[in-house]
Amino acid sequence: MTKQNAEPDTPPWSDVPAHGPILRPAHAAEYLGFSVPHFYEQASRGLVPTPIKLGARATGVPKPWLDAVISRWATEAIAGAAR
């Protein structure tokens, strides 16, 4: 099992303020290189941020949260390559 698929101890976005651009789920999935169904699957597993309510029918994910996920992936990839 790869580290990306393992349950993280602390979500990388937990200390990141919810500010900046908000990406709708389809754009958040695209930003991470996922399909929309895969994005929602990963969100349900706690591996990427769950979209927050923006209104009665709208949800989105703060872009800095997604950047925190990408940063963790990069850190883990570098650590794995150094072994």
ZIBELMO-V876764 format. One record per backbone hydrogen bond with DSSP energy under -0.5 kcal/mol. CO is the residue of the C=O (numbers start at 0). NH is the residue of the N-H. E is the energy in kcal/mol with one decimal. If there is no record, write none. Layout:
BEGIN
co->CO nh->NH e->E
co->CO nh->NH e->E
END
This chain:
BEGIN
co->1 nh->4 e->-0.7
co->1 nh->5 e->-0.7
co->2 nh->5 e->-0.7
co->10 nh->13 e->-1.9
co->12 nh->15 e->-1.4
co->14 nh->16 e->-0.5
co->16 nh->18 e->-2.0
co->18 nh->63 e->-0.7
co->20 nh->22 e->-0.5
co->20 nh->62 e->-3.1
co->22 nh->60 e->-2.8
co->23 nh->26 e->-0.6
co->23 nh->27 e->-2.7
co->24 nh->28 e->-2.7
co->25 nh->29 e->-2.0
co->26 nh->30 e->-2.5
co->27 nh->31 e->-1.7
co->28 nh->32 e->-0.7
co->28 nh->33 e->-3.2
co->29 nh->32 e->-0.8
co->34 nh->38 e->-2.4
co->35 nh->39 e->-2.3
co->36 nh->40 e->-2.2
co->37 nh->41 e->-2.7
co->38 nh->42 e->-2.4
co->39 nh->43 e->-2.3
co->40 nh->44 e->-1.2
co->41 nh->46 e->-2.6
co->41 nh->47 e->-0.8
co->42 nh->45 e->-1.2
co->51 nh->59 e->-1.8
co->57 nh->53 e->-3.2
co->57 nh->54 e->-1.3
co->59 nh->51 e->-3.2
co->60 nh->22 e->-2.9
co->61 nh->64 e->-1.1
co->61 nh->65 e->-1.2
co->62 nh->66 e->-2.5
co->63 nh->67 e->-1.7
co->64 nh->68 e->-1.5
co->65 nh->69 e->-2.4
co->66 nh->70 e->-2.5
co->67 nh->71 e->-2.1
co->68 nh->72 e->-2.4
co->69 nh->73 e->-2.5
co->70 nh->74 e->-2.5
co->71 nh->75 e->-2.8
co->72 nh->76 e->-2.4
co->73 nh->77 e->-2.5
co->74 nh->78 e->-2.4
co->75 nh->79 e->-2.4
co->76 nh->80 e->-2.0
co->77 nh->81 e->-1.5
co->79 nh->82 e->-0.7
END
